[in-house]
């Protein structure tokens, strides 16, 4: 298989939603269909002892939530009629839904070519889904919608379609349709293939299906009952009358969202989603760098780091930098240029992933996600190339909204605590500031849950105990001179002296002003006109 074919068969996408809509359960069932796993776990269930593959961190297993993006790759060959027999290489990124970890999700969206949005049939479109959709719209990312939990009582399917159009600001076209819902839910009709597959509900394995190629087949009436069969036929007529035919071009432009219904938990509707997805979803797309547009079909390697995960293997305290390959082929033991550092580096153990499990790869292609062992060389946003000077843009950086002092609760474990803090801060979901006057360490986050996760991970992954102490701060502002004049330098020095108790250094050693109120910040901006106040760490 040549390089062009390898690129064309790649599908890299993220699964996003509001918390508890069923993202991780859907990921689990997609892996099941791809043969990547043989028994699906549950995100939270007293009866199923196996936990979800993508929720591999201990805190995720205990709480039943995702707190970090997981990366999983597998091969899939379509089986439904009308699909070509070629296999596809699928890379799934299962993202955290909780708003405290939205930054991780936003960065992940820069590394994918399309998105599947999961919506709870009973709750409809929720806050976090709206916010994530705004990011997709900004980047013109193609989106599919999977309306989950049809095995529970929920809103009418037509009402849900109207809600998706109104709330997410995108036109929709149903490509599968539910047969009833709740206790009476019997399966989904595949509008895309115009076939009906009836499955036996099963939470852990894929069951055999009964196949019909004609919705008017009398045997359907026998299997699902006359009432449900008549309603299905009426609904399908209405769909054809109300919604314009599916247009792949509009989907790829981010203007039209195909909608699928199902129950990820009971493995209904997932195959219909996957079979349609591999056929219509985009292969790797061009990516904008500051210097030029990078096309995936280019032969020379380029890629950027969108995520760093600390302590992936607790036995080795190893960090992994996740790189999205934008063009060319990444090869093991070949020298590539680290643009920020200006030095050549080679990697003897690049890995591909199945959540926490990883295996060494000799080569990877545009669209793939590879993990590179990191000993402090990488930051989020770093670029690797075959030699060309390139800087990829669009990786968001956040300004913390909550602050706490972090103190060592076990003096015998200072070394472990320092290492844990440094590695966890590299992940980019929290930021470390060191007060220049007192030397005390301050952690800044966007949500309370992050403090709990940091404390838990320090204790269970680094065997270090910490405690939090309150601090009242309004905003962290990075300060920089407006120009190189002597007057500006003098003003910065004066500002740092006057505000000494509120000055800190970030992890990169840059000056940060920790304003304790909005009034103090606005007065500082008025009084010191030669200083630029930045609210992101990238400027």
C-alpha positions in Angstrom: 0.0 0.0 0.0 1.5 3.3 -1.0 1.7 6.5 1.1 -1.3 8.2 -0.5 -3.5 5.2 0.2 -2.3 5.1 3.8 -3.4 8.7 4.3 -6.8 8.2 2.6 -7.7 5.3 4.8 -7.1 7.2 8.1 -9.9 8.6 10.2 -8.9 10.6 13.2 -11.8 12.0 15.3 -12.8 13.1 18.8 -15.9 12.1 20.8 -17.2 15.1 22.7 -20.2 15.8 24.9 -21.6 17.1 28.2 -20.6 14.9 31.2 -22.5 11.7 31.5 -24.0 11.7 28.0 -22.2 8.4 27.2 -19.0 9.3 25.4 -16.8 6.7 27.0 -19.4 4.0 26.6 -19.7 4.8 22.9 -15.9 4.7 22.6 -15.9 1.3 24.2 -18.5 -0.1 21.7 -16.6 1.3 18.7 -13.5 -0.5 20.0 -15.7 -3.7 20.3 -16.8 -3.5 16.7 -13.2 -2.8 15.6 -12.1 -6.0 17.3 -9.7 -3.9 19.5 -11.3 -5.4 22.6 -13.5 -8.4 23.0 -15.6 -7.6 26.1 -16.7 -4.0 26.7 -16.4 -2.5 30.2 -18.7 0.0 31.8 -18.0 3.5 33.0 -19.9 2.8 36.2 -21.8 -0.3 36.9 -22.0 -2.5 40.0 -22.7 -5.7 37.9 -19.9 -5.3 35.3 -16.6 -5.6 37.0 -14.5 -4.5 34.0 -14.0 -0.7 33.7 -14.0 1.2 30.4 -10.8 0.8 28.3 -10.4 4.5 27.8 -10.9 5.3 31.5 -7.6 3.7 32.6 -6.6 6.2 35.4 -7.5 5.0 38.9 -9.5 8.2 39.7 -11.5 7.7 36.5 -12.4 4.1 37.4 -13.4 5.2 40.9 -15.5 8.2 39.9 -16.9 6.9 36.6 -15.8 10.1 34.7 -13.0 10.9 32.2 -10.5 13.4 33.4 -8.0 13.1 30.6 -8.1 12.6 26.8 -7.4 8.9 25.9 -6.1 8.0 22.4 -7.0 4.7 20.8 -6.2 3.3 17.4 -7.5 0.2 15.6 -8.2 -1.2 12.1 -11.8 -1.6 10.8 -13.2 -3.2 7.7 -16.9 -2.3 6.9 -19.3 -5.2 6.6 -22.6 -3.7 5.7 -23.7 -3.9 2.1 -22.7 -1.0 -0.2 -19.5 -0.4 1.8 -16.1 -1.0 0.1 -14.1 -3.9 1.5 -11.0 -1.8 2.2 -9.9 -1.5 5.8 -9.7 1.9 7.6 -7.3 2.9 10.3 -9.3 4.7 13.0 -7.9 6.9 15.7 -10.4 7.8 18.5 -9.7 10.5 21.0 -12.1 10.1 24.0 -12.2 13.5 25.7 -13.2 14.5 29.3 -16.7 16.0 29.4 -16.4 17.9 32.7 -16.1 21.7 32.2 -13.0 21.8 34.5 -11.1 19.8 31.9 -12.5 21.7 28.8 -9.0 23.0 28.0 -7.8 19.4 27.4 -10.7 18.9 25.1 -10.2 22.2 23.2 -6.6 21.3 22.5 -7.6 17.8 21.4 -10.0 19.4 18.8 -7.0 20.9 17.1 -5.6 17.4 16.5 -8.7 15.8 14.9 -10.2 15.9 11.4 -13.8 15.4 12.5 -16.0 15.0 15.6 -18.8 12.9 17.0 -21.1 14.7 19.4 -22.9 12.5 21.9 -26.3 13.8 23.2 -28.4 12.3 26.0 -31.9 11.6 24.6 -33.6 12.6 27.9 -31.6 15.8 28.6 -31.1 17.0 25.0 -28.4 19.6 24.2 -26.5 20.7 27.3 -24.2 23.6 28.2 -20.8 21.9 27.6 -22.0 20.5 24.2 -22.9 24.1 23.1 -19.5 25.4 24.1 -17.6 22.6 22.3 -19.8 23.1 19.2 -18.6 26.7 19.1 -15.0 25.5 18.8 -16.0 23.0 16.0 -17.8 25.8 14.2 -14.8 28.1 14.5 -12.5 25.5 13.0 -15.2 24.3 10.4 -14.8 20.8 11.8 -17.3 18.2 10.3 -19.6 16.9 13.1 -21.8 13.9 13.4 -24.4 13.6 16.2 -25.2 10.4 18.1 -28.3 10.7 20.2 -27.7 8.1 23.0 -29.7 6.4 25.7 -32.7 5.6 23.5 -33.3 2.6 25.8 -34.5 5.2 28.4 -37.6 7.4 28.2 -36.6 10.6 26.6 -37.7 13.4 24.2 -39.4 12.7 20.9 -36.8 12.1 18.2 -38.2 14.9 15.9 -38.1 17.3 18.9 -34.5 16.3 19.5 -33.6 17.1 15.9 -35.2 20.5 16.2 -33.3 21.2 19.4 -30.0 20.2 17.8 -30.6 22.6 14.9 -31.6 25.5 17.2 -29.1 25.0 20.0 -26.0 24.0 18.0 -26.7 26.2 15.0 -26.3 23.5 12.3 -28.7 21.8 9.9 -29.3 18.1 10.5 -30.2 15.0 8.5 -31.1 11.8 10.3 -29.2 8.8 8.9 -30.6 6.3 11.3 -34.0 6.2 13.1 -35.1 4.6 16.4 -37.9 2.0 16.7 -39.7 3.3 19.8 -37.7 4.2 23.0 -37.3 3.3 26.7 -38.6 -0.2 27.7 -40.1 -0.6 24.2 -36.9 0.3 22.3 -36.4 -2.4 19.7 -33.5 -1.1 17.5 -32.7 1.4 14.8 -33.4 1.6 11.0 -30.4 2.5 8.9 -31.5 5.3 6.7 -28.1 5.6 5.1 -28.0 2.0 3.9 -31.8 1.7 3.8 -31.7 -1.5 5.9 -33.0 -2.7 9.2 -30.8 -4.6 11.7 -32.4 -6.0 14.8 -30.1 -6.9 17.6 -30.4 -8.5 21.0 -29.6 -6.0 23.7 -26.2 -6.8 25.3 -23.9 -4.6 27.3 -20.6 -6.4 26.8 -20.5 -8.1 23.4 -21.8 -7.7 19.9 -24.7 -9.9 19.1 -25.8 -11.3 15.7 -28.3 -9.2 13.8 -31.4 -10.0 11.7 -31.2 -8.1 8.4 -33.9 -6.6 6.2 -33.3 -4.7 3.0 -36.9 -3.5 2.6 -38.8 -1.6 5.3 -42.1 -3.0 3.9 -41.0 -6.6 4.5 -44.0 -8.2 6.3 -41.6 -10.1 8.6 -40.6 -6.8 10.2 -44.2 -6.4 11.4 -44.1 -9.9 12.9 -40.8 -9.1 14.8 -41.5 -5.6 16.1 -45.3 -5.5 16.1 -47.8 -3.8 13.8 -48.0 -0.6 15.8 -44.2 0.0 15.8 -43.8 -1.1 12.2 -46.5 1.3 11.0 -45.0 4.2 13.0 -41.5 3.4 11.6 -42.8 3.6 8.0 -44.7 6.8 8.7 -41.6 8.4 10.3 -39.4 7.5 7.4 -41.8 9.0 5.0 -41.9 12.2 7.1 -38.0 12.3 7.2 -37.8 12.1 3.4 -40.4 14.9 3.1 -39.0 17.3 5.7 -35.2 16.9 5.4 -33.2 17.4 2.3 -31.1 14.4 1.1 -27.8 14.0 2.7 -25.0 16.0 1.0 -21.5 14.8 1.9 -20.0 18.1 0.7 -22.1 20.1 3.2 -21.1 17.7 5.9 -17.4 18.1 5.1 -17.8 21.9 5.2 -19.3 21.7 8.7 -22.7 23.0 7.5 -24.7 19.7 7.9 -24.7 17.2 10.7 -25.7 13.6 10.1 -27.7 12.3 13.1 -27.8 8.8 14.5 -29.9 7.3 17.3 -29.1 4.4 19.5 -28.1 3.0 22.9 -24.3 2.7 23.3 -24.8 0.7 26.5 -27.0 -1.9 24.8 -25.0 -1.8 21.5 -27.9 -0.5 19.4 -27.1 1.9 16.5 -23.4 1.9 17.0 -22.6 -0.2 14.0 -24.7 2.1 11.8 -22.8 5.1 13.0 -19.4 3.4 12.5 -20.1 2.1 9.0 -21.4 5.4 7.8 -18.6 7.3 9.6 -15.7 5.4 7.8 -17.3 6.1 4.4 -18.1 9.8 4.7 -15.7 11.2 7.4 -12.7 13.1 6.1 -9.2 11.7 5.8 -6.5 13.9 7.3 -7.1 17.6 6.3 -4.6 20.4 5.6 -3.5 22.3 8.8 -2.6 26.0 9.0 0.9 26.9 10.3 2.0 30.5 10.8 4.3 30.3 7.8 2.0 28.3 5.3 -0.6 25.7 4.9 0.6 22.1 5.4 -1.0 19.5 3.2 -1.1 15.9 4.6 0.0 14.5 1.2 3.4 16.2 1.5 6.3 13.8 1.8 8.3 15.6 4.4 7.3 15.0 8.1 5.7 17.7 10.2 3.8 17.4 13.5 2.8 19.2 16.7 2.4 18.4 20.4 -1.2 18.9 21.5 -1.1 17.0 24.9 1.4 15.8 27.5 0.4 13.1 29.9 2.5 12.6 33.1 3.2 9.3 34.8 1.6 7.1 32.1 3.6 4.2 33.4 3.9 4.5 37.2 6.8 2.1 37.2 9.0 4.4 35.2 7.5 7.9 36.1 7.4 8.5 32.4 5.8 11.4 30.6 4.4 11.0 27.1 4.1 13.8 24.6 1.2 13.2 22.1 2.0 14.4 18.6 -0.4 14.8 15.7 1.3 14.0 12.4 0.3 16.7 10.0 2.3 15.5 6.9 4.7 12.9 5.7 5.8 9.7 7.5 7.2 9.6 11.0 10.0 7.0 11.3 11.6 5.5 14.4 15.3 6.4 15.0 15.3 9.2 12.4 16.5 12.7 13.4 13.8 15.4 13.4 14.1 19.1 14.3 12.6 20.4 17.5 11.8 23.9 16.3 11.5 25.7 19.7 14.9 24.3 20.9 16.5 24.4 17.5 18.0 21.0 17.9 17.8 17.6 16.1 16.3 14.7 18.1 15.6 11.1 17.4 13.2 8.7 19.1 13.9 5.0 19.7 10.6 4.2 21.3 7.7 6.0 19.6 4.4 4.4 20.6 0.8 4.1 19.4 -2.0 3.6 21.9 -4.9 1.7 23.2 -5.6 4.0 26.1 -2.8 3.1 28.6 -1.5 0.1 26.6 1.1 1.1 24.1 3.3 -0.6 21.5 6.3 0.7 19.7 5.8 1.7 16.1 8.4 1.8 13.3 6.4 4.3 11.2 3.3 6.4 11.4 1.5 8.5 8.8 -0.3 11.9 8.5 -3.4 11.7 10.7 -1.9 9.4 13.2 -1.2 10.2 16.9 2.1 9.0 18.2 3.4 9.2 21.7 7.0 10.3 22.3 8.8 9.7 25.6 9.4 13.0 27.2 12.0 13.9 29.8 11.1 17.6 29.9 11.9 18.4 26.2 8.4 19.2 25.1 5.7 21.8 25.8 2.2 21.9 24.4 2.3 23.5 20.9 5.9 22.4 20.1 6.6 21.5 16.5 8.8 18.7 15.0 9.7 18.8 11.3 12.2 17.2 8.9 14.1 20.5 9.0 11.7 23.2 7.9 11.0 26.1 10.2 7.2 25.8 11.0 5.0 26.9 13.8 1.5 25.4 14.1 -1.1 27.8 15.5 -4.5 27.6 17.2 -3.6 25.7 20.4 -5.5 27.5 23.1 -4.0 28.4 26.4 -6.0 29.3 29.5 -5.9 31.9 32.2 -6.6 30.3 35.6 -9.7 31.3 37.5 -9.1 29.6 40.8 -5.9 29.7 42.9 -4.6 27.8 46.0 -1.3 27.5 47.8 0.1 24.0 47.6 2.0 22.8 50.7 3.9 19.6 51.4 2.0 17.4 53.9 4.9 14.9 54.3 8.4 16.5 54.8 10.0 13.1 54.0 8.6 13.2 50.4 9.6 16.7 49.2 11.5 15.2 46.2 8.5 13.2 45.1 6.1 16.2 45.5 8.4 18.4 43.4 8.6 15.9 40.6 4.9 15.2 40.7 4.0 18.9 40.5 6.4 19.5 37.7 5.2 16.6 35.6 1.5 17.3 36.2 1.9 21.0 35.3 3.4 20.0 32.0 0.0 18.5 31.1 -1.4 22.0 30.7 -4.6 21.6 32.7 -3.2 23.6 35.7 -0.4 26.1 36.1 2.3 26.7 38.7 3.3 30.1 40.0 6.1 30.8 42.5 5.6 33.9 44.6 8.8 36.0 44.2 8.6 37.4 47.7 7.8 34.3 49.8 8.8 31.5 47.4 5.5 29.8 48.1 4.0 27.7 45.3 0.5 28.6 43.9 -1.5 26.3 41.6 -4.0 28.0 39.2 -6.8 26.0 37.6 -10.1 26.7 35.9 -12.2 24.5 38.2 -12.4 23.0 41.7 -12.3 19.4 40.4 -8.8 19.9 39.1 -7.5 20.5 42.7 -9.0 17.1 43.8 -7.5 15.3 40.8 -4.0 16.8 41.4 -4.1 15.9 45.1 -5.3 12.3 44.2 -2.7 11.8 41.5 0.1 13.1 43.7 -0.8 10.7 46.4 -1.5 7.6 44.3 1.0 8.0 41.5 3.9 9.8 43.2 3.4 8.8 46.8 3.5 12.5 47.8 1.0 14.1 50.2 -0.1 17.7 49.7 -2.6 20.1 51.3 -4.3 23.1 49.9 -4.4 26.6 51.6 -6.7 29.4 50.5 -5.5 32.5 48.6 -7.7 35.3 47.4 -6.7 36.2 43.8 -8.7 37.6 40.9 -6.5 37.0 37.8 -3.1 35.9 36.6 -1.6 38.3 34.0 1.7 37.8 32.2 3.5 41.1 31.9 5.7 42.2 29.0 7.3 45.4 27.9 5.5 47.4 25.2 8.9 48.3 23.6 12.6 48.1 24.2 13.1 51.7 25.5 14.9 52.5 28.7 11.7 54.2 30.0 9.8 51.0 29.6 12.4 48.9 31.3 12.4 51.4 34.3 8.6 51.3 34.5 8.6 47.5 34.6 11.2 47.5 37.4 9.2 50.0 39.4 6.0 48.0 38.9 7.7 44.8 40.1 9.0 46.6 43.2 5.7 48.2 44.1 3.7 44.9 43.5 6.4 42.6 44.9 4.0 40.7 47.1 1.8 39.9 44.0 4.6 39.1 41.6 5.3 35.5 40.7 7.2 33.4 38.1 5.5 30.8 36.0 7.1 27.4 35.1 9.0 29.0 32.2 10.4 31.8 34.5 8.2 34.5 33.0 6.9 37.4 35.2 3.2 37.1 36.3 1.2 39.6 38.1 -1.4 38.0 40.4 -4.0 40.7 40.8 -6.2 40.3 43.9 -9.2 42.2 42.4 -10.6 43.5 39.1 -10.2 47.1 40.4 -6.5 46.7 41.2 -5.9 45.2 37.7 -7.7 47.9 35.9 -5.8 50.6 37.8 -2.5 48.9 37.0 -3.4 48.9 33.3 -4.2 52.6 33.5 -1.2 53.7 35.5 1.5 51.6 33.6 1.0 52.4 30.0 4.4 50.9 28.9 3.4 47.5 30.2 1.4 44.9 28.2 -0.9 42.7 30.4 -1.6 39.3 28.8 -4.2 36.8 29.9 -2.8 33.8 28.1 0.7 32.4 28.4 1.2 32.5 24.7 1.9 36.0 23.4 
